[in-house]
């Protein structure tokens, strides 16, 4: 039985089922484990967590059990789950960046742990990711672009892990754009997080090879969707949608994908979404064998792949999610100024919010940089082109849109 107790009632030998409060305030990335170490108990009692749920079938119980109290507790946990789905007010990306960065940091730890468990042949428990998925979907509700923009910034060594986080955020944002229910958004984010789990079974020298793969090596990598699906099915608790995304995110509409060479309507909506999100994060990220493309350039390239590889309608919804000019895009204005996109105007995708910092006419930086809302009344400037930072010799470019 699951029971909610005060943190002072928590004792060694109890099985933690859920930590109440924001996941970002939790002292552990996972919230379900047998409390055996005194230092873990001390850490919990010194944290901001004041209540926890314990599972008395897996560990110690407190002394008194009242059936009416137990029924009330069951109702409370249902209300708690519903509360996580509650809409939060939209905030500017610049306001969400701090929370999104903290989520990315903890998410990286969680995903690394999950992959390590899988590499050692241990069963993966998808339910351990629930708090993480809830935080990602909440961040996307507040601002769809903050977390997915930050998750795009990853080192070569972190790619496998942070790619899972980025695709999860992209899937949540895309599902919302497509008008899916809260449960469907949650499932999309969950599937995105687990879509590359099969790479945990791939040889590390092939997975991290700093160059083009041979045909034999690519054949090995092509096995990761089926390997991941088997891992998820072995848990017995993975939602079928997560297995579907894991297994089919490399299928293409024209039947040239893998592992089953599915065509057209044989590919589910979630798998089509997974394909778009997976490709976008892959081509915008630095890899061992190539530098990532700029967000705007990536959108332009992906548009050329619609109809044959990527679903056109899904891709159009994806572009609406990111904006015609995604956050982090360097653009040139009619005035000759260079600006970086720092947020979207939901009602006008071609007129985003910019941080303008460089004059192409004088080849000089503005001091200080200024914020320009192209959709504001009276603003006469317009975007004329995407630009590459290296073309203008701009260093530390990402700091401009991150507000550092």
Secondary structure, 3 states (H helix, E strand, C coil): CEEEEEHHHCCCCCEEEEECCCHHHCCCCCCCEECCCHHHHHHHHCCCCCEEEEECCCCCCCCCCCHHHHHHHHHHHHHHHHHHCCCCCCCCHHHHHHHHHHHHHHHHHHHHHHHHHHHCCCCCCHHHHHHHHHHHHHHHHHCCCHHHHHHCCCCCCCHHHHHHHHHHHHHHHHHHHCCCCHHHHHHHHHHHHHCCHHHHHCCHHHHCCCCCCCHHHHHHHCCHHHHHHHHHHHHCCCCHHHHHHHHHCCCCCECCCCCCCCEHHHCCHHHHHHHHHHHHHHHHCCECCECCCCHHHHHHHHHCCECCCECHHHHHHHHHHHCCCCCCCEEEECCCEEEEEEECCCCCCCCCEEEEEEECCCCEEEEEEEEEECCCCCCCCCEEEECCHHHHCCCCCHHHHHCC
